[in-house]
Amino acid sequence: MTPSKPLIRHLLASLALAALGTGAALAQGSLPEGCGLQLEIKRVTAGSGPVMVAVYESEAQFMKEMALAVAVQAKGERVSLPLCTLSSEEVAVMIYQDLDRNGKLGTNFMGIPNEPYGASGEPSFGPPSWAKAKVRADGRSISVTLN
C-alpha cells in the first residue's frame, strides 16, 4: 500500500514550513527546566543539510499548524535537541533532513520521500496518524532514527 499523494503533499508542506520556524537550536546534555521533551535524532548525515523539526500539540493541529518549528545544523550523526515552550501534555514530532537545502522534503516520482525522515511515537507505513505519532511531553527523552 502506497501513501496517498494528497497526504504525502500535506506532509511535505507541513515539514517545509519548518524552514520558516523559530531558528536554529542545538543542545547537548540535560533537559533545561520548562522543556517538555529531549529529542535525540539518529542516523543524521553530518554537514549535508539542516535537520527540520516540526512539533504539533494536538490532533486538531496535526499536519496543519505547527506549535514549534526548528532548523538544526547537523554537525554529527546524532542531534540532541530540547523541545521547550510546549503547552500540551502530548505532542507529535515530524523530522526530515533537507539534504538538497531547498526547504522541502524531496520525493521520488511516486511521492515517496527520498531524503531522510522520521516521526515520534510508533513506526507506521506512510505518514503517521496523530494516534501513532503522539508522545507524552513530560520531561522524558525520545529518540527518532531517520529512514
PAROLUM-477857 format. One line per 5 residues: for each residue x, y, z of N, C-alpha, C. Coordinates in steps of 0.2 Angstrom, whole numbers, plus 5000, padded with zeros to 4 digits. Each point is the difference from the previous one (the first is absolute). Layout:
# PAROLUM-477857
X Y Z X Y Z X Y Z ~ ... .
END
This chain:
# PAROLUM-477857
5004 4994 5000 4996 5006 5000 5004 5006 5000 ~ 4999 5005 4995 5004 5006 5000 4996 5006 5003 ~ 5003 5004 5004 4997 5006 5003 4996 5004 4994 ~ 4995 5003 5001 4996 5004 4995 5004 5006 4999 ~ 5000 5002 4994 5004 5006 4998 4998 5007 5004 .
4993 5001 5001 4998 5006 5004 5003 4999 5007 ~ 5000 4995 5003 5003 4999 5006 5008 5001 5000 ~ 5003 4998 4996 5007 5001 4999 5001 5007 4999 ~ 4997 5003 4995 5000 5008 4999 4999 5004 5006 ~ 4995 4998 5004 4999 5003 5007 5006 5000 5004 .
5003 4994 5001 5006 4999 5004 5005 5004 4997 ~ 5001 5000 4994 5006 5004 4997 4999 5007 5002 ~ 4994 5003 4999 4998 5007 5001 5001 5002 5007 ~ 4998 4995 5005 5001 5001 5007 5007 5001 5002 ~ 5004 4995 4998 5007 4999 5001 5004 5006 4997 .
4998 5002 4994 5004 5006 4997 4999 5006 5004 ~ 4994 5001 5003 4999 5006 5004 5005 5000 5006 ~ 5002 4994 5002 5005 5000 5005 5006 5005 4999 ~ 5002 5001 4993 5005 5004 4998 4999 5007 5002 ~ 4994 5002 5001 4998 5007 5002 4999 5001 5007 .
5002 4995 5004 4999 5000 5007 5004 5004 5004 ~ 5001 4999 5007 5003 5004 5005 5007 5001 4999 ~ 5004 4997 4996 5007 5000 4999 5003 4994 5002 ~ 5007 5000 5000 5004 4994 5002 5001 4999 5007 ~ 5000 4994 5002 5001 4998 5007 5004 4994 5001 .
5005 4999 5004 5004 4994 5001 5002 5000 5007 ~ 4998 4994 5003 5002 5000 5007 5003 4993 5002 ~ 5004 4999 5004 5003 4994 5003 4999 5000 5007 ~ 4998 4994 5003 5000 5000 5007 4993 4999 5003 ~ 4999 5002 5006 4994 5000 5004 4995 5004 4997 .
4993 4999 5002 4995 5004 4997 4999 5006 5005 ~ 5000 5006 4996 4999 5006 5004 4993 5000 5003 ~ 5000 5004 5006 4993 5000 5004 4995 5004 4995 ~ 4994 4997 5000 4994 5003 4996 5000 4997 4993 ~ 5004 4995 4999 5000 4996 4993 4996 4994 5001 .
4996 4998 4995 4996 4994 5000 5003 4994 4998 ~ 5005 5000 4995 5003 4995 4997 5007 5001 4999 ~ 5004 4995 5000 5007 5000 4998 5000 4995 4994 ~ 5001 5003 4994 5000 4996 4994 5007 4998 4997 ~ 5001 4994 4999 5006 4997 4997 4998 4998 4993 .
5004 5002 4995 4999 4998 4993 5006 4997 4998 ~ 4999 4993 4998 5005 4996 4998 5000 4999 4992 ~ 5006 4998 4998 5001 4998 4993 5000 5007 4995 ~ 5003 5005 5003 5000 5006 4997 5006 5000 4995 ~ 5000 5004 4994 5006 5000 4996 5003 5007 5002 .
5006 5000 5003 5003 5006 5003 5002 5004 4994 ~ 4999 5007 5001 5002 5005 4995 4997 4999 4993 ~ 4994 4997 5000 4996 4999 4993 4994 5003 5000 ~ 4999 5006 5004 4993 5003 5000 4997 5000 5007 ~ 4996 5005 5001 4997 5000 5007 4995 4995 5001 .
4999 4998 5006 4995 4996 5003 4994 5004 5002 ~ 4994 4999 4996 4994 5004 5001 4995 4996 5005 ~ 4998 5004 5006 4996 4997 5005 4993 5004 5000 ~ 4995 4996 5000 4993 5003 5001 4997 4997 5006 ~ 4997 5004 5004 4997 4997 5006 4992 5002 5000 .
4996 4995 5001 4993 5002 5000 4997 4998 5007 ~ 4995 5004 5003 4998 4999 5006 4993 4997 5001 ~ 4997 4999 4995 4993 4997 5000 4998 4996 4994 ~ 4995 4996 5001 4998 4996 4994 4997 5005 4995 ~ 4996 5005 5002 4997 5005 4996 5006 5004 4996 .
5005 5001 5003 5006 5004 4996 5004 4996 4996 ~ 5000 4993 5001 5005 4996 4997 5000 5000 4993 ~ 5006 5001 4997 5001 5001 4993 4997 5006 4997 ~ 4997 5005 5004 4997 5006 4998 5004 5006 5003 ~ 5001 5000 5006 5003 5006 5004 5005 4998 5005 .
5006 5002 4998 5005 4998 5005 5000 5004 5006 ~ 5002 4997 5006 5001 5004 5006 5007 5003 5001 ~ 5004 4996 4996 5008 5002 5001 5003 4997 4994 ~ 5004 5004 4997 5004 4998 4994 5007 5002 5001 ~ 5005 4995 4999 5007 5002 5001 5004 4997 4994 .
5005 5004 4998 5005 4997 4995 5007 4999 5004 ~ 5003 4994 5000 5006 4999 5003 5005 4998 4995 ~ 5006 5003 5001 5006 4998 4996 5003 4994 5003 ~ 5000 4995 4995 5003 4993 5002 5008 5000 5000 ~ 5003 5000 5006 5007 5000 5001 5003 4993 5001 .
4995 4995 5001 5002 4993 5001 4995 4995 4998 ~ 5000 4994 5002 4995 4995 4998 4994 5000 5004 ~ 5001 5004 5006 4994 5000 5004 4999 5007 5002 ~ 4994 5002 5001 4998 5007 5002 4996 4999 5007 ~ 5002 5004 5005 4996 5000 5006 4997 5007 5001 .
4993 5001 5001 4997 5006 5000 4994 5000 5005 ~ 5001 5005 5005 4994 5001 5004 4994 5003 4997 ~ 4994 4998 5001 4994 5003 4997 4997 5003 5006 ~ 5000 5007 5000 4997 5004 5005 4994 5004 4998 ~ 4997 5004 5005 4994 5004 4999 4994 4996 4997 .
5000 4994 5002 4994 4995 4998 4995 5001 5005 ~ 4994 5001 4997 4994 5001 5005 4995 4994 5001 ~ 5002 4995 4996 4996 4994 5001 5004 4994 5003 ~ 4996 4996 5003 5003 4994 5003 5002 4994 4995 ~ 4997 5001 4994 5002 4995 4995 5001 5004 4993 .
5006 4998 4997 5002 5003 4994 5001 4995 4995 ~ 5001 5002 4993 5002 4995 4995 5006 5004 4996 ~ 5005 4997 4999 5006 5003 4997 5001 4997 4993 ~ 5001 5004 4995 5002 4998 4993 5006 5003 4999 ~ 5005 4996 4996 5007 5002 4999 5002 4998 4993 .
5004 5004 4997 5003 4998 4994 5007 5004 4999 ~ 5004 4997 4996 5007 5003 4999 4999 5003 4993 ~ 5001 5006 4999 5000 5004 4994 5007 4999 4996 ~ 5001 4994 4997 5007 4999 4997 5001 5005 4995 ~ 4995 5002 4996 5001 5004 4994 4999 5008 5002 .
4999 5001 5006 4999 5007 5003 4995 5004 4996 ~ 4994 4997 4998 4995 5004 4996 4994 5001 5004 ~ 5000 4999 5006 4995 5002 5005 4994 4995 4999 ~ 5000 4994 4997 4995 4995 5000 5002 4993 5000 ~ 4996 4996 5002 5002 4993 5000 5000 4997 4993 .
5005 4998 4997 5000 4997 4993 4997 4993 5000 ~ 4997 4999 4994 4996 4994 4999 5002 4997 4993 ~ 4999 4994 4999 5001 4997 4993 4993 5001 4996 ~ 5000 4997 4994 4994 5001 4996 4994 4997 5003 ~ 5000 4996 5005 4994 4997 5003 4998 5004 5006 .
5004 5005 5002 4998 5004 5006 5003 4997 5006 ~ 5005 4995 5000 5003 4997 5005 5006 5004 5002 ~ 5001 5002 5006 5006 5004 5002 5007 4997 4998 ~ 5004 5004 4997 5007 4998 4999 5005 5004 5004 ~ 4998 5003 5005 5005 5003 5005 4998 4997 5006 .
5005 5000 5005 4999 4996 5006 4994 5004 5004 ~ 4996 4996 5003 4994 5002 5004 4998 4996 5006 ~ 4996 5002 5004 4998 4996 5006 4995 5004 5004 ~ 4997 4996 5005 4994 5003 5004 5001 4997 5007 ~ 4997 5003 5005 5000 4998 5006 4995 4994 5001 .
4999 4997 5005 4995 4995 5002 5002 4993 4996 ~ 4994 4997 4998 5001 4993 4998 5001 5000 4992 ~ 5004 4996 4998 5002 5000 4992 4993 4998 4996 ~ 5000 5003 4994 4994 4999 4996 5002 5000 4993 ~ 4996 4997 4996 5001 5000 4993 4997 5006 4997 .
5003 5004 4996 4997 5007 4998 5000 5005 5005 ~ 4997 5006 4999 5000 5005 5005 4996 4997 5006 ~ 5003 5002 5006 4997 4997 5006 4993 5004 5002 ~ 4996 4997 5004 4994 5003 5003 5002 5003 5006 ~ 4996 5005 5003 5001 5003 5006 5001 4994 5006 .
4995 4995 4999 5000 4995 5005 5007 4996 5000 ~ 5003 4999 4995 5007 4997 4999 5005 5004 5002 ~ 5000 5007 4998 5006 5004 5001 5000 5003 5007 ~ 4995 5001 5003 5000 5004 5007 5004 4996 5005 ~ 5003 5004 5004 5004 4998 5006 4999 5005 5006 .
5001 4998 5006 4999 5004 5006 5006 5005 5000 ~ 4998 5006 5001 5005 5006 5001 5000 5001 5008 ~ 5004 4996 5003 5000 5000 5007 5007 5000 5003 ~ 5005 5003 4996 5007 5000 5002 5004 4994 4998 ~ 4997 4995 4996 5003 4994 4998 5005 5002 4994 .
5004 4995 4998 5004 5000 4994 4997 4995 4995 ~ 5000 5002 4994 4998 4995 4995 5005 5000 4994 ~ 5000 4995 4997 5005 4999 4994 4996 4999 4994 ~ 5002 5003 4995 4998 4999 4993 5005 4998 4995 ~ 5000 4994 4997 5005 4999 4995 4997 5001 4993 .
5004 5004 4996 4998 5002 4994 5001 4994 4995 ~ 4995 5000 4995 5000 4994 4995 5003 5002 4994 .
END
